[in-house]
Amino acid sequence: LRSPPASPARPVNCYPEALPADAKTQLILSRAPGVASFSSIGNGPIRGMHGAFGYLFVVTGTELYRLDSAGSVLDMGDIPGTGWVSMDHNIDTLVIVAEPDAYTCDPTTFGSVAQITDPDFTYRGAKYVKFVDNYLLFMEPNSGRFFGSDVGSATSYDALDFATAEAAPDDLVGMTVDHRQVVLLGEESGEIWENTGAAGFPFERAINGFFELGCFNGDTVAKMDNSVIWVANDYTVRKLNGVTPQRISTHAVEQFLTTVDLDSGVAYSYSQDGHFFYVLSFNTGCWVYDATANEWHERATYPYDYYYWQTCAQAHGRQYVGSAFTDSIGYFDPETY
């Protein structure tokens, strides 16, 4: 906090952990896990990672690579651009969105990356992709629309398979799927949609599926602990409780958010040793929410003020992390300092 008397401690790379009720002290400070080196791949930086089909898929620089548990690498093809990518998969195909274009990849075949060229793929392109009920859903940038593939397909689209989040007149900035419900986050509001089986495009807004709080940056949206967390447009961090955005940030976190470029933020979640972590990174600092203890702490990578590891994916029974600054990939390891 800005007031020194109100800020007696600053946990960095450690977090409070509750002890049993009969312990001499109620809390201890546990060391955050270190990152063990796994691979350096491509030219970097790491733009996104995704675990699927028994492999870890990594977009580094302008290439997509497939890694097995031993670190053997297969080049799957080109992914142009420099920004973050969004990835998800159906039963047999990986889909990568590098705004505004989208690409498919056969996970078994070298060099199989191909751009989606169906003429009914929206002319504005896409920013995020999520899978639900055998549909691949995409958020259209700079609009209130989202749209989907044909059932079971990653390459076939119908021009009528779209819907608009229109309870409020703001553009969408984020999208995710939780418990088979599509959470759409706009600049000033949010909506929850679900598959009702309606004719045509089967997704409709859920009953009471609207809340009057928006999102600054869709890259800060992450699923964690059976809910969705994001940086809201009032400089708070919110967790969706039913249809209510519940404030989970502290005043210290909120003061930090007023000092950074919110467009540069990115978030992911992971679990370890019974703790559920939401990791919110910027180029000037990183705050982590521990849902188990309902506490926040900071992380940094020596000798920098920021945290080196800004993207995460689960594969091979590990939580892999990638650097947004280099070509480095590692995995969380409590025995690594």
C-alpha positions in Angstrom: 0.0 0.0 0.0 1.0 3.6 -0.4 1.0 4.1 3.4 4.2 2.5 4.8 2.6 1.8 8.3 -0.1 -0.1 6.5 2.4 -2.3 4.6 4.4 -4.2 7.1 5.2 -7.1 4.8 5.6 -7.8 1.1 5.6 -11.5 0.2 7.6 -12.1 -3.0 8.0 -15.6 -4.3 6.4 -17.0 -1.2 2.8 -17.3 0.0 0.9 -17.9 3.3 -0.3 -21.4 4.0 -2.8 -22.3 6.7 -1.8 -24.9 9.4 -4.1 -27.1 11.4 -6.2 -25.4 14.1 -4.1 -27.0 16.9 -0.7 -25.8 15.5 1.3 -23.3 17.5 1.0 -20.7 14.7 -1.9 -20.5 12.2 0.2 -19.6 9.1 3.6 -20.3 7.6 5.2 -18.8 4.5 5.8 -21.4 1.9 8.3 -20.9 -1.0 6.7 -20.6 -4.4 7.9 -23.4 -6.7 10.9 -22.7 -8.9 11.1 -23.5 -12.6 13.2 -26.3 -13.9 14.6 -25.9 -17.4 12.9 -28.1 -20.1 13.8 -26.8 -23.5 14.8 -23.8 -25.6 12.8 -23.9 -28.8 12.7 -21.8 -31.9 13.6 -18.1 -32.0 11.2 -17.0 -29.2 9.5 -15.4 -27.6 6.9 -18.0 -26.4 3.5 -16.7 -27.7 1.4 -19.5 -26.3 1.2 -23.1 -25.2 -1.4 -25.8 -25.1 -1.5 -29.4 -23.9 -3.5 -31.8 -26.1 -3.3 -35.3 -27.7 -0.5 -36.3 -25.3 1.8 -33.5 -26.4 2.8 -30.0 -25.5 2.2 -27.5 -28.4 4.2 -24.3 -28.4 4.1 -21.2 -30.6 7.5 -19.6 -30.5 8.4 -16.8 -32.8 6.5 -17.6 -36.0 6.5 -21.4 -35.7 4.3 -24.1 -34.0 6.2 -27.0 -32.4 5.1 -30.2 -30.9 7.0 -31.6 -27.9 6.8 -35.0 -26.3 7.6 -35.8 -22.6 11.3 -36.3 -23.4 11.5 -32.9 -25.2 11.7 -34.3 -28.7 10.5 -31.6 -31.1 8.5 -31.7 -34.3 7.9 -28.5 -36.4 4.2 -28.3 -37.3 4.3 -25.2 -39.5 4.2 -21.4 -39.6 2.0 -19.1 -37.3 2.6 -15.6 -38.5 2.5 -12.6 -36.2 4.1 -11.4 -33.0 1.3 -11.3 -30.4 -0.3 -13.8 -28.1 -2.1 -16.7 -29.6 -5.2 -18.6 -28.4 -5.4 -22.4 -28.8 -7.9 -25.1 -28.2 -8.8 -28.5 -29.9 -11.7 -30.8 -30.7 -11.3 -34.6 -30.9 -8.8 -34.6 -33.7 -7.6 -31.1 -34.6 -5.7 -28.3 -32.9 -6.8 -24.8 -33.7 -4.6 -21.7 -33.2 -5.8 -18.1 -33.4 -3.3 -15.4 -34.2 -5.6 -12.4 -34.5 -7.2 -12.0 -36.9 -6.4 -15.3 -38.6 -7.0 -18.9 -37.5 -5.1 -22.1 -38.3 -5.6 -25.8 -38.0 -3.1 -28.5 -37.2 -3.2 -32.3 -37.5 -1.4 -33.3 -34.3 0.1 -36.4 -35.9 1.6 -34.8 -39.1 4.8 -32.8 -39.6 4.1 -29.4 -41.3 0.3 -29.8 -41.1 -0.5 -26.2 -40.1 -3.1 -24.6 -42.6 -5.0 -21.4 -42.4 -8.8 -21.6 -42.2 -10.0 -20.3 -45.5 -13.8 -21.2 -45.5 -15.5 -18.1 -47.0 -18.0 -18.1 -44.1 -15.3 -17.7 -41.5 -16.1 -14.1 -40.4 -14.5 -11.4 -42.4 -13.3 -9.6 -39.3 -11.4 -12.7 -38.2 -11.1 -14.0 -34.7 -9.2 -13.3 -31.5 -10.0 -16.3 -29.1 -11.0 -19.9 -29.7 -12.8 -22.2 -27.2 -14.3 -25.7 -27.5 -17.7 -26.7 -26.0 -20.2 -29.4 -27.0 -18.3 -30.4 -30.1 -18.3 -26.8 -31.4 -15.2 -24.5 -31.8 -16.3 -21.0 -30.8 -14.5 -17.9 -31.8 -14.7 -14.3 -30.5 -14.8 -11.7 -33.3 -12.6 -8.7 -32.5 -14.0 -5.1 -32.5 -17.6 -6.3 -32.3 -20.1 -7.9 -30.0 -20.3 -11.1 -32.0 -19.1 -14.7 -31.5 -19.4 -17.5 -33.9 -18.9 -21.2 -34.3 -17.7 -24.0 -36.6 -20.0 -26.7 -37.9 -20.5 -29.5 -35.3 -17.3 -31.7 -35.1 -15.4 -29.6 -37.7 -12.5 -27.2 -37.5 -12.6 -26.2 -41.1 -16.3 -25.8 -42.1 -18.4 -22.8 -41.2 -21.9 -21.4 -41.9 -22.4 -17.7 -42.3 -25.5 -17.9 -40.0 -23.8 -19.6 -37.1 -23.1 -16.5 -35.0 -24.7 -14.5 -32.2 -24.3 -11.1 -30.6 -24.0 -10.2 -27.0 -26.3 -7.2 -27.1 -27.7 -6.7 -23.6 -25.3 -3.7 -23.5 -23.9 -1.8 -26.5 -20.2 -2.6 -25.9 -17.7 -4.7 -27.9 -16.5 -8.0 -26.6 -12.9 -8.1 -25.3 -12.7 -11.6 -23.7 -14.3 -15.1 -23.9 -13.9 -18.4 -22.1 -15.9 -21.5 -21.4 -16.7 -22.8 -17.9 -19.0 -25.7 -17.1 -20.3 -25.8 -20.7 -21.3 -22.2 -20.4 -19.8 -19.5 -22.6 -18.7 -16.4 -20.6 -18.5 -13.3 -22.8 -16.8 -10.2 -21.4 -17.4 -6.8 -22.9 -15.8 -3.5 -22.2 -18.6 -2.6 -19.8 -20.7 -5.7 -19.2 -20.7 -9.5 -19.3 -23.0 -12.2 -20.5 -23.4 -16.0 -20.0 -24.5 -18.1 -22.9 -25.2 -21.8 -23.2 -26.2 -24.5 -25.7 -30.0 -24.8 -25.6 -30.3 -27.0 -28.7 -32.2 -24.3 -30.6 -32.5 -24.6 -34.3 -29.6 -23.0 -36.3 -26.9 -21.7 -34.0 -27.8 -23.4 -30.7 -26.3 -20.9 -28.3 -28.6 -18.5 -26.4 -28.1 -16.2 -23.4 -28.8 -18.0 -20.1 -31.7 -16.8 -17.9 -30.3 -13.9 -15.8 -27.0 -14.3 -17.7 -26.0 -10.7 -17.6 -23.9 -8.6 -15.3 -23.0 -4.9 -15.4 -19.2 -5.1 -15.1 -16.8 -5.3 -17.9 -13.2 -6.3 -18.7 -10.1 -4.2 -19.5 -8.2 -6.9 -21.3 -9.3 -10.4 -22.5 -5.8 -11.8 -22.0 -6.3 -11.5 -18.2 -9.3 -13.9 -18.3 -8.5 -17.4 -16.8 -10.5 -20.3 -15.4 -9.6 -21.4 -11.9 -11.2 -23.2 -9.0 -14.5 -23.9 -10.9 -14.9 -20.2 -11.8 -13.6 -17.4 -14.1 -11.3 -14.6 -13.0 -10.4 -11.4 -14.9 -9.3 -7.8 -14.5 -12.5 -5.7 -14.4 -13.0 -2.3 -15.9 -13.1 -0.7 -12.4 -9.5 -1.7 -11.6 -10.4 -4.6 -9.5 -9.9 -8.4 -10.0 -13.2 -10.2 -10.1 -14.2 -13.9 -9.7 -17.5 -15.0 -11.2 -19.8 -16.4 -8.4 -22.9 -17.6 -10.3 -23.7 -14.4 -12.2 -22.1 -12.1 -9.7 -18.6 -10.7 -10.3 -17.1 -11.0 -6.8 -14.2 -8.7 -5.9 -11.1 -10.7 -4.8 -8.4 -8.1 -5.2 -7.0 -6.1 -2.3 -6.3 -2.4 -2.2 -2.6 -3.0 -2.8 -3.4 -5.0 -6.0 -5.8 -2.3 -7.2 -3.2 0.4 -6.6 -0.8 -1.5 -8.6 -3.3 -1.9 -11.5 -3.6 1.9 -11.7 0.1 2.2 -12.4 0.5 -0.3 -15.3 -0.4 -0.5 -18.9 -3.4 -2.9 -18.6 -3.3 -3.8 -22.3 0.1 -5.5 -21.6 -1.4 -7.9 -19.0 -1.7 -11.6 -19.4 -3.0 -14.3 -16.9 -3.1 -18.0 -16.5 -4.0 -20.4 -13.7 -2.6 -23.6 -12.3 -2.9 -25.8 -9.2 -0.1 -27.3 -7.0 -0.1 -29.0 -3.6 -3.7 -28.1 -3.0 -3.3 -24.4 -3.9 -5.1 -22.8 -6.9 -3.1 -19.9 -8.3 -4.2 -17.1 -10.7 -1.0 -15.5 -12.1 -1.5 -12.0 -13.4 1.7 -10.7 -15.1 2.7 -7.4 -16.6 6.1 -6.3 -17.8 6.5 -4.3 -14.6 5.3 -6.8 -12.0 3.4 -9.9 -11.3 0.7 -10.6 -8.7 -0.7 -14.1 -7.8 -4.0 -14.9 -6.1 -4.1 -18.1 -4.1 -7.7 -19.2 -4.0 -7.0 -21.8 -1.3 -5.7 -19.2 1.2 -7.7 -16.3 -0.3 -4.4 -14.3 -0.2 -2.2 -12.5 -2.8 1.5 -12.5 -3.2 4.0 -11.2 -5.8 6.4 -13.1 -8.0 9.6 -11.9 -9.7 12.5 -13.5 -11.6 15.9 -12.3 -10.3 17.2 -9.8 -11.2 14.1 -8.3 -12.8 11.0 -6.7 -11.4 8.8 -8.8 -13.6 8.1 -12.5 -13.7 9.8 -14.4 -16.5 7.1 -17.0 -17.1 4.0 -15.5 -18.7 2.2 -18.4 -20.3 1.3 -21.9 -19.0 -0.1 -25.2 -20.1 -0.5 -28.7 -18.6 0.9 -31.7 -20.4 2.7 -35.0 -19.4 1.6 -34.6 -15.8 3.5 -31.3 -15.5 2.6 -27.6 -15.4 4.8 -26.1 -18.2 5.6 -22.4 -18.4 7.0 -20.3 -21.2 8.9 -17.0 -21.3 7.4 -14.1 -23.2 10.9 -12.6 -23.4 13.0 -15.5 -24.7 12.7 -19.0 -26.2 12.8 -20.8 -22.8 10.4 -23.4 -21.6 10.4 -24.9 -18.1 8.1 -26.5 -15.6 7.1 -25.8 -12.0 9.3 -27.9 -9.7 9.2 -27.4 -5.9 12.8 -28.7 -5.7 14.1 -26.0 -8.0 15.1 -22.7 -6.5 
